[in-house]
Amino acid sequence: MNILVLYAHPVETSFNAGLHRMIVERLTTAGHTVDDCDLYTEDFDPRLTRAERLGYHDQRGAGDAVTGYIQRLQAAEALVLSFPVWNYGYPAILKGFFDRVFLPGVSFKLVDGKVQPTLHNIRKLTAVTTYGGSRFRAMLMGDPPRKVVKRMLRATIKPGAPVSYLAHYSMNLSTDETRKSFTAKVAASMDAF
């Protein structure tokens, strides 16, 4: 498969960075074509500009600042998100990617004012993430990142496509053992991709 890996963490020595490297390595070793989109390394600008907001419903053209990212998303057959959860949400750079790239005519179209998903080229979706706090605390806050993956993104991609959400909670209390266990779980998921 052609897999787009969206990675969002600014520190190359972080646990997330290690997970990201392992994800790319395992998918590549399994024979997949991996488009590794490291949003920080690529200096992706997450800010939706005034002009982009005013033209949000307009057809995107070749001169659009995010055309390359749109093409990469539309060329993918699978999507792997690799990111930390900060303040019960996505890192701003990943949220900005959703705002600027998941556009009308790209991830959905409006027909008589109703949304019709169009990212049917994405046949599998996996999120790999870490939380500083516990699963219980995330649930108390409504766990927005999990909901976006399991509901919104699931509704945008090919109907019936498998969606998985792999999360290491309580990173603030993690141990070598909990990190090794989670890394093994992610490795097995990537090997079976």
C-alpha positions in Angstrom: 0.0 0.0 0.0 1.0 3.6 -0.4 0.9 4.9 3.2 1.0 8.5 4.3 2.5 8.9 7.8 1.6 12.2 9.3 4.0 12.9 12.2 3.8 15.8 14.6 6.4 16.2 17.3 9.2 18.8 17.5 11.7 16.9 19.5 13.9 14.3 17.8 14.8 12.5 21.0 11.3 12.1 22.3 9.4 8.8 22.8 7.1 9.9 20.0 10.1 10.3 17.7 11.2 6.8 18.5 7.7 5.5 17.7 7.7 7.5 14.5 11.0 6.0 13.3 9.8 2.5 14.2 6.5 3.0 12.3 8.3 4.1 9.1 10.9 1.3 9.4 8.3 -1.5 10.0 6.0 -0.3 7.2 8.9 0.0 4.8 10.2 -3.5 5.8 6.8 -4.9 5.2 7.0 -3.7 1.6 4.7 -0.7 1.8 5.6 2.6 0.1 5.8 5.2 2.9 5.3 8.9 2.3 6.8 10.1 5.6 5.3 13.6 6.3 7.2 15.0 9.3 5.2 18.3 9.7 7.9 20.0 11.8 10.8 19.0 9.6 8.8 20.1 6.5 8.0 23.4 8.4 4.3 23.1 7.7 2.5 26.3 8.5 -0.6 25.4 10.5 -2.2 28.8 10.2 -5.3 29.1 8.1 -4.9 32.4 6.3 -7.6 35.0 5.8 -7.6 34.3 2.1 -7.9 30.6 2.6 -10.8 31.0 5.0 -12.6 33.4 2.6 -12.0 30.9 -0.3 -12.6 27.8 1.8 -15.4 26.5 -0.4 -13.7 27.4 -3.7 -12.0 24.8 -5.9 -8.3 24.5 -5.0 -5.8 25.4 -7.7 -2.1 24.6 -8.6 -1.0 27.8 -6.9 -2.5 26.9 -3.5 0.0 26.8 -0.7 -1.1 23.3 0.4 -1.5 21.7 -3.1 1.4 19.3 -2.5 -0.1 18.1 0.7 -3.5 17.6 -0.9 -1.8 15.5 -3.6 0.0 13.4 -1.1 -3.3 12.8 0.9 -5.2 11.9 -2.3 -2.4 9.5 -3.4 -2.4 7.6 -0.2 -4.2 4.3 0.3 -3.7 4.3 4.1 -3.0 6.9 6.7 -1.0 6.6 9.9 -1.1 9.5 12.4 1.8 9.7 14.9 1.5 12.4 17.5 1.3 13.3 21.2 -1.9 14.6 22.8 -1.3 18.0 24.4 -3.9 19.7 26.5 -6.4 17.0 25.4 -6.0 17.9 21.8 -3.8 17.6 18.8 -0.5 19.5 18.5 -1.3 22.8 16.7 0.7 21.8 13.6 -1.5 18.6 13.1 -4.7 20.4 13.8 -3.6 23.0 11.3 -3.0 20.3 8.7 -6.6 19.1 9.2 -7.9 22.7 8.9 -5.8 23.6 5.8 -5.8 20.2 3.9 -9.0 18.4 4.7 -11.0 20.7 2.6 -14.2 20.7 0.5 -13.3 19.0 -2.7 -10.5 17.1 -1.0 -11.9 15.1 2.0 -15.6 15.9 1.4 -17.9 17.7 -0.9 -21.1 19.7 -0.2 -24.2 18.6 -2.0 -27.3 20.6 -1.3 -25.6 21.8 2.0 -24.9 18.2 3.1 -21.4 16.7 3.6 -20.4 13.8 1.4 -17.1 12.2 2.3 -14.6 11.8 -0.6 -11.4 10.3 0.8 -12.4 6.8 -0.3 -8.8 6.2 -1.5 -7.9 5.8 2.3 -8.6 2.1 3.0 -7.0 1.9 6.4 -6.4 4.4 9.3 -4.3 4.1 12.4 -3.4 6.6 15.0 -0.5 6.1 17.4 -0.4 8.6 20.3 0.6 9.3 23.8 -1.1 11.1 26.6 0.5 12.7 29.7 -2.6 11.9 31.8 -4.6 8.8 32.4 -7.4 7.3 30.2 -9.9 8.3 32.9 -8.9 11.9 32.7 -9.0 11.9 28.9 -12.5 10.4 29.1 -13.6 13.1 31.6 -12.5 15.7 29.0 -14.3 13.8 26.2 -11.0 12.6 24.6 -11.3 14.8 21.5 -8.4 13.3 19.6 -9.9 9.8 19.9 -13.3 11.0 18.8 -11.9 12.8 15.7 -10.1 9.7 14.6 -12.9 7.2 15.4 -15.8 9.3 14.3 -14.9 12.2 11.9 -11.9 10.7 10.1 -13.7 7.3 10.0 -16.6 9.0 8.3 -14.3 10.7 5.8 -12.4 7.7 4.5 -13.6 4.6 2.6 -16.8 3.2 4.2 -16.0 0.2 6.4 -12.3 0.8 6.4 -10.5 -0.5 9.5 -9.6 2.2 12.0 -7.4 1.7 15.0 -6.4 4.0 17.8 -3.3 3.0 19.8 -2.7 5.1 22.8 -0.2 5.1 25.6 -1.8 6.9 28.6 -0.2 8.2 31.7 3.2 9.0 30.0 3.9 11.2 33.1 4.0 8.0 35.1 5.4 5.7 32.4 8.2 3.2 33.0 10.6 1.4 30.8 8.3 -1.6 30.9 5.1 0.3 29.9 6.9 2.1 27.1 8.4 -1.3 25.8 5.0 -2.9 26.0 3.4 -0.1 24.0 6.2 -0.1 21.5 5.8 -3.8 21.0 2.0 -3.3 20.4 2.7 -0.6 17.8 5.4 -2.7 16.1 2.9 -5.7 15.8 0.3 -3.4 14.4 2.7 -2.0 11.8 4.0 -5.5 10.9 0.4 -6.6 10.3 -0.6 -3.5 8.3 
